[in-house]
Amino acid sequence: MTIDPATLPYRPCVGITLINAKGEIFAGQRLDATVAAWQMPQGGIDDGEKPREAAYRELWEETGVTADKVEFLSKTADWVTYDLPPELLGKVWGGKYRGQKQKWFLFRFTGSDADIRIDSEHPEFARWRWIGAAEMVASIVPFKRAVYQAVVAEFRPHLAP
């Protein structure tokens, strides 16, 4: 059975660009990736949850960083979308979505690296590191690259090259 992506909605989601004092971006290497993909924290918005609330929750769930260890700097003006590639369509998120629509938030990390804990109850990342914006864009899976390019362009004044 072929799924027509145009008939499916986008999954509401948030993305978090967490930067250190140098403007470098937190990048986590996904545990479930079949390739060595690095990404920024992201996740779904729960029913009744506001996007910024979801961003703080996802940040904590994926990095162990609490809201008191970050400073809100900005958010994307609009939602950014991406479509799943054909080989993933119908296989992730129970086949209910064609991709994601994401609201991105930029936070400056005010804690120390010791405050970052990726060894959560349900870990997303195997490893993490701080990287520059260009490397972050180059390190994401290709079908999300346009999203990362748009987010980096919007947050550029705060980011290391």
C-alpha positions in Angstrom: 0.0 0.0 0.0 1.4 3.4 -1.0 0.8 6.3 1.4 0.1 9.7 -0.2 2.0 12.1 2.1 -0.2 15.0 1.1 -3.1 13.3 3.0 -1.1 13.2 6.3 -0.6 16.1 8.7 2.7 17.3 10.2 3.5 16.3 13.7 3.7 19.4 16.0 7.2 19.6 17.5 9.8 21.9 19.1 13.5 22.1 18.4 16.1 23.6 20.8 19.3 25.3 19.8 21.3 25.3 23.0 24.4 27.4 22.8 27.3 27.9 25.1 29.1 31.2 25.9 31.2 30.9 22.7 28.0 30.5 20.6 28.8 26.8 19.9 25.7 24.5 19.5 24.9 21.4 21.6 24.9 18.4 19.3 23.8 14.9 20.3 24.5 11.7 18.4 21.3 9.8 18.3 21.3 6.3 19.9 18.8 4.9 17.3 20.5 6.3 14.2 21.7 3.9 11.5 24.3 6.6 10.4 26.5 8.8 12.5 24.0 11.6 12.6 24.2 14.5 15.1 21.2 16.7 15.9 19.9 19.3 18.3 17.3 18.3 20.9 13.8 18.2 19.6 10.5 16.5 20.3 6.7 16.5 20.1 4.4 19.0 21.7 2.0 17.3 24.1 -1.8 18.0 24.0 -2.5 21.3 25.7 1.2 22.2 26.0 2.5 25.5 24.7 5.6 25.3 22.4 7.9 27.1 24.9 6.8 24.7 27.7 7.5 21.8 25.4 11.0 23.2 24.6 11.9 23.4 28.3 10.5 19.8 28.9 12.3 18.4 25.8 15.6 20.1 26.8 15.4 18.5 30.3 14.3 15.1 29.0 17.1 14.9 26.4 20.0 16.8 28.0 19.2 17.0 31.7 19.4 20.8 31.5 16.8 22.5 33.6 15.1 25.9 32.8 17.1 27.6 35.5 20.4 26.8 33.6 19.3 28.5 30.4 18.5 32.0 29.2 15.8 32.4 26.5 17.2 34.4 23.5 14.9 33.9 20.6 12.4 31.7 18.7 11.8 31.2 15.0 9.3 33.6 13.6 7.4 30.8 11.8 7.0 27.1 12.0 9.6 25.2 9.9 8.5 21.9 8.3 10.2 18.9 6.8 8.9 15.8 5.1 10.0 12.3 5.9 11.8 10.5 3.1 9.8 7.8 1.3 11.6 4.9 3.1 10.5 6.3 6.6 7.0 7.4 5.6 4.5 5.1 7.4 7.1 3.6 9.6 7.7 6.3 12.3 5.2 7.9 14.6 2.7 5.1 13.8 2.4 6.2 10.2 0.2 9.2 11.3 2.4 12.0 10.0 4.2 13.1 6.8 6.9 14.9 8.8 7.2 17.6 11.4 6.3 21.2 11.8 8.7 22.7 14.3 9.0 25.9 16.4 12.6 26.4 17.3 13.9 28.0 20.5 17.3 29.5 21.1 18.7 29.2 24.6 22.0 30.2 26.1 23.4 27.6 28.5 24.4 29.2 31.7 25.4 26.1 33.6 28.6 24.0 33.3 29.2 21.0 31.1 28.7 18.8 34.2 25.1 19.9 34.3 24.5 18.1 30.9 23.2 14.6 31.5 22.2 12.5 28.5 22.0 9.4 30.6 18.2 9.9 31.3 15.6 7.3 31.9 14.9 7.2 28.2 18.1 8.4 26.5 18.1 9.9 23.0 21.8 10.5 22.6 24.9 8.2 22.8 27.3 11.2 22.9 27.2 14.9 22.8 29.6 17.8 22.0 29.7 21.5 21.3 30.1 22.4 17.6 30.0 25.4 15.2 26.9 26.2 13.2 28.4 25.0 9.8 29.4 21.7 11.3 25.9 21.3 12.9 24.2 21.8 9.5 26.6 19.4 7.8 26.1 16.8 10.6 22.3 16.4 10.4 20.6 13.8 8.2 20.0 15.1 4.7 16.2 15.3 4.9 16.4 17.7 7.9 19.2 19.8 6.4 17.0 22.6 5.1 15.4 23.0 8.5 18.8 23.3 10.1 19.9 25.8 7.5 16.8 28.0 8.1 17.2 27.8 11.9 20.9 28.7 11.8 20.2 31.6 9.4 17.6 33.0 11.8 19.7 32.6 14.9 23.0 33.5 13.1 23.8 36.7 15.2 24.1 34.5 18.3 26.1 31.6 16.8 29.7 30.7 16.3 30.6 30.1 12.7 
